[in-house]
Amino acid sequence: MNLVKTFKKHEIPLTFQHSLRFIDICPVWASKFRTGFDEQDVKTLVHDSKYCIVGEAWGYTGRHAGYYVAPLIPFVGCWKCVKLGREMGRIAKEFGHLAAPDHLRPTINYFVQHWNLKHSTISGKSRFIEIWKNLAKPHLH
């Protein structure tokens, strides 16, 4: 009996498959939520999609925005991520650095659910593959 089943596409053990948390997807922004936002954080959320919360999840590549060219979104990015990033920017602009984190939480929760359904292999793949590789390595002592 094979206790460790794997997905063929990524060879990730099912035992490691679980929902990613916000800190797993966006560790930098998760830290900012704990320590508080400053004015620059709000400006980033409002004006810089590459370095916003959604941008961090996508690896600061701008890929979620279709490399900043809207017609490419269906091919390289995600329209829902673009809309969520814009919504987060709107909330940050409306509430400022003191209140934005509290008002962003419902949108962040929705984003995390979306990420786990559609994109979890982007942030989770490398981490789980490294765990799997380390487990699969022959240990020579």
Backbone as CSV, one residue per row, in Angstrom:
resi,resn,N_x,N_y,N_z,CA_x,CA_y,CA_z,C_x,C_y,C_z
1,MET,0.840,-1.172,0.000,0.000,0.000,0.000,0.889,1.241,0.000
2,ASN,0.622,2.138,-0.942,1.412,3.360,-1.048,0.768,4.442,-0.189
3,LEU,1.383,4.782,0.937,0.814,5.763,1.849,1.002,7.188,1.357
4,VAL,2.010,7.424,0.536,2.270,8.773,0.037,1.905,8.821,-1.434
5,LYS,0.689,9.297,-1.714,0.256,9.476,-3.094,0.749,10.841,-3.555
6,THR,0.954,10.981,-4.841,1.448,12.257,-5.341,0.635,12.728,-6.529
7,PHE,0.652,14.041,-6.761,0.123,14.597,-7.992,1.191,14.376,-9.046
8,LYS,0.835,13.866,-10.202,1.837,13.603,-11.236,2.464,14.881,-11.757
9,LYS,1.672,15.944,-11.905,2.183,17.173,-12.509,3.357,17.746,-11.723
10,HIS,3.255,17.799,-10.408,4.295,18.444,-9.611,5.007,17.480,-8.670
11,GLU,4.545,16.246,-8.609,5.124,15.255,-7.715,5.193,15.767,-6.282
12,ILE,4.102,16.369,-5.836,4.017,16.874,-4.475,3.171,15.896,-3.672
13,PRO,3.675,15.400,-2.574,2.884,14.453,-1.793,1.572,15.065,-1.340
14,LEU,0.490,14.300,-1.439,-0.809,14.793,-0.994,-0.806,15.133,0.488
15,THR,0.053,14.470,1.253,0.098,14.749,2.680,0.570,16.167,2.949
16,PHE,1.256,16.796,1.980,1.715,18.165,2.153,0.728,19.178,1.580
17,GLN,-0.301,18.702,0.888,-1.273,19.601,0.297,-2.204,20.140,1.376
18,HIS,-2.182,21.425,1.551,-3.106,22.078,2.458,-3.252,23.516,2.007
19,SER,-4.227,24.171,2.547,-4.433,25.564,2.180,-3.290,26.419,2.693
20,LEU,-2.843,27.291,1.821,-1.812,28.238,2.223,-2.456,29.359,3.018
21,ARG,-1.699,29.899,3.953,-2.169,31.034,4.737,-1.621,32.314,4.123
22,PHE,-2.136,33.442,4.569,-1.668,34.720,4.057,-0.158,34.861,4.242
23,ILE,0.353,34.427,5.379,1.799,34.526,5.629,2.594,33.652,4.661
24,ASP,2.007,32.566,4.180,2.673,31.699,3.203,2.696,32.350,1.826
25,ILE,1.633,33.066,1.505,1.485,33.663,0.185,2.230,34.989,0.092
26,CYS,2.114,35.802,1.124,2.691,37.162,1.138,3.397,37.425,2.466
27,PRO,4.564,36.841,2.691,5.220,37.011,3.999,5.588,38.461,4.323
28,VAL,5.973,39.241,3.326,6.354,40.636,3.587,5.135,41.435,4.039
29,TRP,4.028,41.322,3.294,2.824,42.061,3.658,2.215,41.523,4.937
30,ALA,2.308,40.237,5.202,1.805,39.682,6.464,2.556,40.312,7.634
31,SER,3.848,40.513,7.460,4.647,41.173,8.495,4.193,42.613,8.691
32,LYS,3.890,43.306,7.590,3.420,44.692,7.688,2.080,44.752,8.417
33,PHE,1.243,43.734,8.246,-0.025,43.700,8.968,0.214,43.591,10.471
34,ARG,1.243,42.849,10.853,1.542,42.689,12.280,2.141,43.960,12.873
35,THR,3.027,44.627,12.131,3.726,45.790,12.663,3.022,47.102,12.367
36,GLY,2.107,47.109,11.422,1.378,48.314,11.059,1.882,48.904,9.752
37,PHE,1.004,49.615,9.091,1.324,50.252,7.812,1.891,51.642,8.062
38,ASP,2.717,52.087,7.136,3.109,53.491,7.125,2.544,54.123,5.850
39,GLU,2.785,55.390,5.666,2.239,56.091,4.491,2.743,55.485,3.184
40,GLN,4.005,55.042,3.161,4.563,54.441,1.942,3.844,53.144,1.581
41,ASP,3.469,52.364,2.579,2.728,51.124,2.323,1.401,51.424,1.638
42,VAL,0.719,52.454,2.106,-0.557,52.840,1.500,-0.330,53.291,0.063
43,LYS,0.713,54.097,-0.168,1.024,54.553,-1.528,1.310,53.360,-2.438
44,THR,2.015,52.379,-1.920,2.321,51.183,-2.706,1.043,50.438,-3.069
45,LEU,0.163,50.258,-2.096,-1.092,49.554,-2.359,-1.950,50.298,-3.378
46,VAL,-1.916,51.621,-3.336,-2.768,52.424,-4.210,-2.184,52.541,-5.610
47,HIS,-0.855,52.688,-5.717,-0.270,53.070,-6.999,0.672,52.059,-7.644
48,ASP,1.116,51.040,-6.938,2.150,50.174,-7.497,1.724,48.708,-7.463
49,SER,1.063,48.275,-8.524,0.520,46.912,-8.547,1.609,45.844,-8.481
50,LYS,2.809,46.171,-8.910,3.872,45.166,-8.879,4.285,44.827,-7.446
51,TYR,4.257,45.819,-6.552,4.736,45.611,-5.182,3.609,45.585,-4.149
52,CYS,2.368,45.570,-4.620,1.233,45.501,-3.696,1.119,44.075,-3.146
53,ILE,0.075,43.825,-2.401,-0.136,42.502,-1.794,-0.237,41.426,-2.867
54,VAL,-1.072,41.674,-3.865,-1.240,40.697,-4.945,0.077,40.551,-5.724
55,GLY,0.783,41.645,-5.899,2.075,41.604,-6.589,3.078,40.714,-5.880
56,GLU,3.100,40.783,-4.549,4.013,39.909,-3.810,3.654,38.450,-4.028
57,ALA,2.360,38.151,-3.996,1.930,36.766,-4.203,2.405,36.240,-5.552
58,TRP,2.419,37.094,-6.551,2.851,36.709,-7.893,4.361,36.839,-8.069
59,GLY,5.083,37.071,-6.991,6.543,37.110,-7.063,7.094,38.426,-7.563
60,TYR,6.368,39.520,-7.389,6.792,40.862,-7.817,7.129,40.920,-9.294
61,THR,6.459,40.114,-10.097,6.758,40.067,-11.528,5.859,40.972,-12.357
62,GLY,4.734,41.370,-11.796,3.741,42.106,-12.570,2.910,41.181,-13.439
63,ARG,3.186,39.897,-13.356,2.499,38.928,-14.212,0.991,38.917,-13.962
64,HIS,0.587,39.119,-12.703,-0.849,39.101,-12.398,-1.588,40.179,-13.169
65,ALA,-0.887,41.227,-13.578,-1.506,42.310,-14.338,-1.266,42.141,-15.828
66,GLY,-0.917,40.937,-16.248,-0.679,40.686,-17.671,0.517,41.476,-18.173
67,TYR,1.571,41.507,-17.348,2.749,42.319,-17.656,2.334,43.753,-17.989
68,TYR,1.325,44.239,-17.241,0.827,45.604,-17.353,0.113,45.877,-18.673
69,VAL,-0.174,44.853,-19.442,-0.912,45.033,-20.694,-2.194,44.210,-20.581
70,ALA,-3.314,44.890,-20.421,-4.582,44.217,-20.137,-4.943,43.086,-21.108
71,PRO,-4.695,43.196,-22.422,-5.073,42.074,-23.298,-4.332,40.771,-22.985
72,LEU,-3.205,40.854,-22.293,-2.444,39.639,-21.982,-2.916,38.949,-20.707
73,ILE,-3.784,39.599,-19.931,-4.209,39.014,-18.664,-4.742,37.591,-18.836
74,PRO,-5.601,37.316,-19.829,-6.102,35.939,-19.944,-5.009,34.912,-20.231
75,PHE,-3.882,35.352,-20.741,-2.818,34.411,-21.106,-1.757,34.257,-20.028
76,VAL,-1.444,35.315,-19.307,-0.344,35.232,-18.359,-0.714,35.623,-16.941
77,GLY,-1.879,36.212,-16.738,-2.230,36.687,-15.420,-3.603,36.227,-14.987
78,CYS,-4.217,37.016,-14.127,-5.515,36.645,-13.578,-6.331,37.907,-13.358
79,TRP,-7.461,37.995,-14.046,-8.298,39.184,-13.943,-8.828,39.363,-12.526
80,LYS,-9.176,38.270,-11.838,-9.662,38.364,-10.457,-8.580,38.943,-9.552
81,CYS,-7.330,38.541,-9.738,-6.238,39.104,-8.938,-6.082,40.600,-9.200
82,VAL,-6.226,41.004,-10.450,-6.147,42.425,-10.793,-7.241,43.189,-10.045
83,LYS,-8.465,42.664,-10.097,-9.586,43.346,-9.438,-9.401,43.380,-7.917
84,LEU,-8.896,42.295,-7.343,-8.657,42.283,-5.901,-7.558,43.269,-5.516
85,GLY,-6.509,43.350,-6.320,-5.448,44.320,-6.065,-5.968,45.746,-6.113
86,ARG,-6.817,46.028,-7.093,-7.419,47.367,-7.192,-8.314,47.650,-5.995
87,GLU,-9.079,46.656,-5.569,-9.952,46.824,-4.405,-9.124,47.109,-3.152
88,MET,-8.028,46.395,-2.988,-7.158,46.639,-1.833,-6.580,48.055,-1.886
89,GLY,-6.208,48.505,-3.071,-5.712,49.868,-3.225,-6.771,50.897,-2.888
90,ARG,-8.005,50.659,-3.310,-9.108,51.575,-3.004,-9.341,51.660,-1.495
91,ILE,-9.321,50.501,-0.834,-9.519,50.467,0.616,-8.390,51.204,1.322
92,ALA,-7.155,50.968,0.913,-6.007,51.637,1.531,-6.109,53.150,1.365
93,LYS,-6.500,53.591,0.175,-6.629,55.029,-0.088,-7.734,55.639,0.767
94,GLU,-8.846,54.930,0.881,-9.986,55.450,1.627,-9.726,55.536,3.126
95,PHE,-9.037,54.545,3.696,-8.911,54.474,5.146,-7.544,54.894,5.687
96,GLY,-6.526,55.002,4.848,-5.218,55.444,5.312,-4.459,54.378,6.081
97,HIS,-3.256,54.739,6.498,-2.354,53.735,7.064,-2.785,53.224,8.444
98,LEU,-3.549,53.984,9.193,-3.945,53.519,10.523,-5.098,52.522,10.493
99,ALA,-6.061,52.734,9.604,-7.255,51.887,9.589,-7.264,50.859,8.464
100,ALA,-6.428,51.038,7.454,-6.459,50.152,6.285,-6.304,48.669,6.629
101,PRO,-5.352,48.289,7.498,-5.216,46.850,7.764,-6.506,46.193,8.252
102,ASP,-7.228,46.863,9.146,-8.477,46.290,9.649,-9.523,46.172,8.550
103,HIS,-9.610,47.179,7.700,-10.613,47.178,6.639,-10.224,46.252,5.479
104,LEU,-8.949,45.928,5.371,-8.485,45.039,4.305,-8.722,43.560,4.617
105,ARG,-8.898,43.221,5.870,-8.969,41.800,6.253,-9.999,40.985,5.467
106,PRO,-11.237,41.449,5.278,-12.174,40.626,4.500,-11.714,40.407,3.056
107,THR,-11.137,41.434,2.447,-10.641,41.295,1.071,-9.435,40.365,1.035
108,ILE,-8.575,40.474,2.024,-7.414,39.567,2.124,-7.901,38.130,2.271
109,ASN,-8.884,37.902,3.112,-9.416,36.544,3.294,-9.973,35.991,1.989
110,TYR,-10.686,36.827,1.249,-11.214,36.394,-0.044,-10.071,36.108,-1.022
111,PHE,-9.057,36.969,-1.015,-7.889,36.766,-1.880,-7.196,35.435,-1.549
112,VAL,-7.031,35.139,-0.277,-6.377,33.884,0.130,-7.194,32.686,-0.354
113,GLN,-8.520,32.755,-0.242,-9.364,31.671,-0.755,-9.181,31.517,-2.264
114,HIS,-9.209,32.639,-2.978,-9.015,32.610,-4.437,-7.643,32.028,-4.767
115,TRP,-6.616,32.474,-4.060,-5.248,32.018,-4.317,-5.158,30.503,-4.138
116,ASN,-5.745,29.999,-3.067,-5.695,28.560,-2.816,-6.444,27.767,-3.882
117,LEU,-7.510,28.323,-4.418,-8.261,27.631,-5.457,-7.580,27.674,-6.820
118,LYS,-6.962,28.791,-7.152,-6.461,29.001,-8.513,-4.948,29.041,-8.668
119,HIS,-4.226,29.506,-7.667,-2.804,29.793,-7.877,-1.862,29.204,-6.825
120,SER,-2.317,28.336,-5.982,-1.489,27.892,-4.860,-0.166,27.272,-5.302
121,THR,-0.117,26.730,-6.501,1.149,26.132,-6.944,2.210,27.193,-7.216
122,ILE,1.813,28.439,-7.416,2.805,29.491,-7.666,3.645,29.730,-6.423
123,SER,2.996,29.905,-5.263,3.756,30.151,-4.046,4.058,28.862,-3.302
124,GLY,3.224,27.871,-3.441,3.403,26.650,-2.683,4.305,25.640,-3.340
125,LYS,4.380,25.657,-4.674,5.098,24.613,-5.401,6.555,24.522,-4.979
126,SER,7.249,25.636,-5.006,8.681,25.569,-4.725,8.942,25.087,-3.310
127,ARG,8.146,25.531,-2.361,8.351,25.121,-0.981,8.075,23.638,-0.815
128,PHE,6.957,23.147,-1.374,6.622,21.736,-1.222,7.574,20.837,-2.004
129,ILE,8.027,21.279,-3.153,8.977,20.474,-3.916,10.284,20.353,-3.146
130,GLU,10.728,21.436,-2.504,11.948,21.365,-1.695,11.774,20.388,-0.538
131,ILE,10.619,20.410,0.113,10.365,19.454,1.195,10.420,18.034,0.652
132,TRP,9.772,17.806,-0.493,9.740,16.482,-1.093,11.136,16.034,-1.503
133,LYS,11.917,16.935,-2.094,13.273,16.585,-2.496,14.113,16.195,-1.281
134,ASN,13.952,16.944,-0.192,14.721,16.621,1.009,14.308,15.278,1.601
135,LEU,13.018,14.960,1.517,12.561,13.660,2.016,13.024,12.519,1.127
136,ALA,13.125,12.796,-0.168,13.482,11.752,-1.122,14.986,11.517,-1.225
137,LYS,15.792,12.466,-0.741,17.248,12.315,-0.826,17.702,11.135,0.012
138,PRO,18.607,10.347,-0.542,19.167,9.276,0.287,20.091,9.903,1.336
139,HIS,19.871,9.562,2.551,20.689,10.105,3.633,21.882,9.191,3.858
140,LEU,23.048,9.684,3.523,24.281,8.919,3.689,24.978,9.379,4.957
141,HIS,25.023,8.524,5.922,25.682,8.878,7.189,26.912,8.069,7.368
